[in-house]
Every structure is written in C-alpha cells, then in structure tokens.
C-alpha cells in the first residue's frame, strides 16, 4: 500500500466515523453542531447565536432537561449583544419564556411582538400557547385561527388546533388534526414525530382505546428511544391495566431520563399500587421535598403536590395551601380541577363545585375531572348530578374511569338503602 492510498483510506475512515457520529445525534444535537460551526465561521454575526439558542431549546424538549434553557438564554444574550432587539431573537425570547412556563410574561412579550409583526404565524402560536396555559381559551382559539388563516395547514397551527379540540371535548377532531400534522412532519425530525405520535397515543387512551394508544406510543419510543413523554403515557396505560410492576419499570426509566418532581410523584404512586410500600413512602417524601423546593418557580409541580397532600398524605390544609399560589396566576382546566379538589378535601364543596364545573364548562372529556365533579356533587348530597358525572367518567374507559366505577358502586348502594 503506497502512502497516498494509506492517507486516502485514513481520511475516508475519519469521514465515515464523523458521519456515524452525526447520524447518532438527535435533530436538536445536529442543529447545535451546525449552529456552533456557523458561530465559529462568523463570530461577529448574531444569527449563529440565534440558531444555537433555538437548537438548545429544542434539546430541552427532547431531554426534558432545563439546563438547556439556561444555555439557550446565554446564546440569546450574545445575539442581543451583537444586535440589540433583533426580531428573530425577540421571538426566541418568547419561546424560552414558554419553555420555562413563564406564561404571563410570555403573553405580554408575544402581544408586543404581534403589534410589530401582525402577520407572523409563529407569534400567533406563542399567543395561543400562553393563553391556553393561562386558561384564556377564547383568545387561544382566536390566535390559532389566525395561524391557519395566514398559512392554511401549517404544522404548528395544526398541533395547537388539536390541543384546543381536545380541551373542547372533540377527541376525534383532535386526532384528525394530529394525523395531518404527523403527515406534514419530515422523517428527519425524529423528536417532532415522536411528540406527535405520543399526543395521538394520549388521545386514544383518553377514550379507552388502549391497544391503539400503546401501538402509537411504542412507535414513538422506536422513533426516539427512551422518549420521556411516551414513557409517561405508556406507564399511565399500564397503571390502568393494573400492570403495576410494568408501570414501575417504565417510570423508573422516565425518572432516570427526566428526574423531575412530577415524574417522581408518578413513580411513587406506581410503587404504592405495586405493593412496595417502603419504596413508595421514600419516593413520596423525596417528591414533597423536591416539589416544595421548586414551588416559587412558574415551572413547578404544584398540581401533583396538591394531589399528594389530598390523596396520600391526607393533609387538607397543605393541599389548599399548595394550589393557591398557582391559582392566583392561571385558570386552565387542570389548575381549576386541582383547586376544586383541594377545596373539596377541606369541606368547601360549594366553591369546589363552582371551580370544577367551570373547568368542565370548557367541554373537556377527562375521566379524572369528571370523577372529581361526581365526588364533589356526592358530598353535597346531589345524587343525580353525582351519578351523571360518574357515568360520564366511567363510559370513557380511560385513566380515572375505574375509580369512578368504584364510586358509582358505592352510590348505588347508598341509593338502595334510601
């Protein structure tokens, strides 16, 4: 072998190895590599830092690791140092606020941007996201409609419209929109595909179609291995199937991938159901500590903390205390439900019923919320309404339906005695 041939083979092997490394990277990681190359080539241009900030924020969603948001903020600061107030940077700023659950600040920033660029589809997406998370559903719906009017069939508009369809009780409509979004997603965008597959799986599970849901969730994990959203949804199905050991296994994987308080809460519940009482107790104690430590942030696990205090620790006062701070700034259906349940366990059923019925008034068909409404009505002695809500929860055959069925059985015995 001559020297030229040897060098050529060495270069070929090096290139092939580099290609293999790149192929093993996630879409966000590949974008991060590309952005850093752009910065190295033109360090005085702000666009490379914007590109890096976007890539890092996408990596945060891929991994559920908030450290990438902090790194994205650093990249964005460099962008603004080079070009103060650049429009692309301003949009990324709103995106990062949403990622950190700073929804009130994101809404104000998105409104300001919307005045500057009233025909920007992505800005309307930010308005939709912030309003939906705050419970301003009419405003969220209006923003999504603008997205679809400005650019019919655009992917971000479809996914947001699907989310609102679900909240308004149109599960089949939400599924159809998600299918359209999936078909519009490039195969190279593995995490986007996995996210949409996971949402479709969640929608099937919400109406008791567990076989369809499981198939979609397994596809999501195949497309994006150990995908944290898919693991959580699959574990929920295992819990409903009473396959508690399998749920524990999945949730242990989830917590290893995304060690957040809310994921530890799910694991603790599964351990408890699996009969591993000591491990469950340890997990619940650690969950409480982690949840309280993050309670001052907008990105917190306050809702899980409410249900921990209400249903496991049996500390009604702390349950209500845990939700009040969250309720002060957002009124989405899930916060209203948590607030209602905290009020209920404190014996404040009149106000609890008002809150849970406000949540259900949006149209949502969620077995857990309907069961809560039924139990609150039952506590008030309104057996007719209690039975109606519990029947609605039961016929969904979804997560939460089994508990509704058990309460219905108790209600039937109560009516029989009267």
Buried (B, 14 or more C-beta within 10 A) or exposed (E): EEEEEEEEEEEEEEEEEEEEEEEEEBBBBBBBBBBBEBBEEEEEBBBBBBBBBBBBBBBBBBBBBBEBBEBBBEBBEBBBEBBEEBBBBBBBBBBBBBBBBBBBBBBBBBBEBBEEEEEBBBBBBBBBBBBBBBBBBEBBBBBBBBBBEBBEEBBBBBBBBBBBBBBBBBBEBBBBBBBBBBEBBEEEBBBBBBBBBBBBBBBBBBBBBBEBBBBBBBBBBEBBEEBBBBBBBBBBBBBBEEBBBBBBBBBBBBBEBBEBBBBBBBBBBBBBBBEBEEBBBEBBEBBBEBBBEBBEEBEBBBBBBBBBBBEBBEBBEBBBBBBEEBBEEBBBBBBBBBBBBBBBBBEBBEBBBBBBBBBBEBBBBBBBBBBBBBBBBBBBEBBEBBBBBBBBBBBBBBBBBBBBBEBBEEBEEEEEEE
